[in-house]
Amino acid sequence: MLTDGFPSYSDILLLNRTAVHLVARLIKAAQFWKIREKKKEKEKKEKEKKEKEKKEKKEKKEKTPTNRREREIT
């Protein structure tokens, strides 16, 4: 381990390898969260679009006459 207060070469290599693995895991986690956030935003936009279409369809249905006489008058 430590000889004369300095780490050995193998200790340095082990710490370096550990650091590299930790950084790689952090990068993977960041990518995962970024993808997850994009997916949530996409789902939110799709939901808003569906609600908007549903609302427009409902308004259109309310505007159109329901019975035959009303259709003939217009």
C-alpha positions as a Markdown table, in Angstrom:
| # | Residue | x | y | z |
|---|---|---|---|---|
| 1 | Met | 0.0 | 0.0 | 0.0 |
| 2 | Leu | 1.7 | 3.2 | 1.2 |
| 3 | Thr | 5.4 | 3.1 | 1.4 |
| 4 | Asp | 7.1 | 6.2 | 2.9 |
| 5 | Gly | 3.8 | 8.2 | 2.5 |
| 6 | Phe | 3.6 | 7.6 | -1.3 |
| 7 | Pro | 1.2 | 5.3 | -3.0 |
| 8 | Ser | 2.6 | 2.4 | -5.0 |
| 9 | Tyr | 2.3 | 2.2 | -8.8 |
| 10 | Ser | -0.3 | -0.6 | -8.4 |
| 11 | Asp | -2.4 | 1.6 | -6.1 |
| 12 | Ile | -2.3 | 4.4 | -8.6 |
| 13 | Leu | -3.4 | 2.0 | -11.4 |
| 14 | Leu | -6.2 | 0.6 | -9.2 |
| 15 | Leu | -7.5 | 4.1 | -8.3 |
| 16 | Asn | -7.3 | 5.2 | -12.0 |
| 17 | Arg | -9.2 | 2.1 | -13.1 |
| 18 | Thr | -11.8 | 2.8 | -10.4 |
| 19 | Ala | -12.1 | 6.4 | -11.4 |
| 20 | Val | -12.6 | 5.5 | -15.0 |
| 21 | His | -15.4 | 3.0 | -14.1 |
| 22 | Leu | -17.1 | 5.6 | -11.9 |
| 23 | Val | -16.9 | 8.3 | -14.7 |
| 24 | Ala | -18.3 | 5.8 | -17.2 |
| 25 | Arg | -21.2 | 4.9 | -14.9 |
| 26 | Leu | -21.9 | 8.6 | -14.4 |
| 27 | Ile | -21.9 | 9.2 | -18.1 |
| 28 | Lys | -24.3 | 6.3 | -18.7 |
| 29 | Ala | -26.6 | 7.6 | -15.9 |
| 30 | Ala | -26.6 | 11.0 | -17.4 |
| 31 | Gln | -27.5 | 9.6 | -20.8 |
| 32 | Phe | -30.3 | 7.5 | -19.3 |
| 33 | Trp | -31.8 | 10.5 | -17.5 |
| 34 | Lys | -31.5 | 12.7 | -20.7 |
| 35 | Ile | -33.3 | 10.0 | -22.7 |
| 36 | Arg | -35.9 | 9.7 | -20.0 |
| 37 | Glu | -36.6 | 13.5 | -19.9 |
| 38 | Lys | -36.9 | 13.6 | -23.7 |
| 39 | Lys | -39.4 | 10.7 | -23.5 |
| 40 | Lys | -41.4 | 12.5 | -20.8 |
| 41 | Glu | -41.5 | 15.7 | -22.9 |
| 42 | Lys | -42.6 | 13.8 | -26.0 |
| 43 | Glu | -45.4 | 12.0 | -24.0 |
| 44 | Lys | -46.5 | 15.4 | -22.6 |
| 45 | Lys | -46.7 | 16.9 | -26.0 |
| 46 | Glu | -48.6 | 14.0 | -27.4 |
| 47 | Lys | -51.0 | 14.1 | -24.5 |
| 48 | Glu | -51.6 | 17.9 | -25.0 |
| 49 | Lys | -52.1 | 17.3 | -28.8 |
| 50 | Lys | -54.7 | 14.6 | -28.1 |
| 51 | Glu | -56.5 | 16.8 | -25.6 |
| 52 | Lys | -56.5 | 19.7 | -28.1 |
| 53 | Glu | -57.8 | 17.4 | -30.9 |
| 54 | Lys | -60.5 | 16.0 | -28.5 |
| 55 | Lys | -61.5 | 19.5 | -27.5 |
| 56 | Glu | -61.7 | 20.7 | -31.1 |
| 57 | Lys | -63.7 | 17.6 | -32.1 |
| 58 | Lys | -66.1 | 18.3 | -29.2 |
| 59 | Glu | -66.5 | 22.0 | -30.2 |
| 60 | Lys | -67.1 | 21.0 | -33.9 |
| 61 | Lys | -69.7 | 18.4 | -32.8 |
| 62 | Glu | -71.5 | 21.1 | -30.7 |
| 63 | Lys | -71.5 | 23.5 | -33.6 |
| 64 | Thr | -73.0 | 21.1 | -36.2 |
| 65 | Pro | -76.8 | 20.7 | -36.1 |
| 66 | Thr | -78.0 | 17.5 | -34.7 |
| 67 | Asn | -81.4 | 17.0 | -36.3 |
| 68 | Arg | -82.5 | 17.0 | -39.9 |
| 69 | Arg | -84.6 | 20.2 | -39.7 |
| 70 | Glu | -81.7 | 22.3 | -38.2 |
| 71 | Arg | -79.5 | 21.0 | -41.0 |
| 72 | Glu | -82.0 | 22.0 | -43.7 |
| 73 | Ile | -82.4 | 25.5 | -42.2 |
| 74 | Thr | -78.7 | 26.2 | -42.4 |
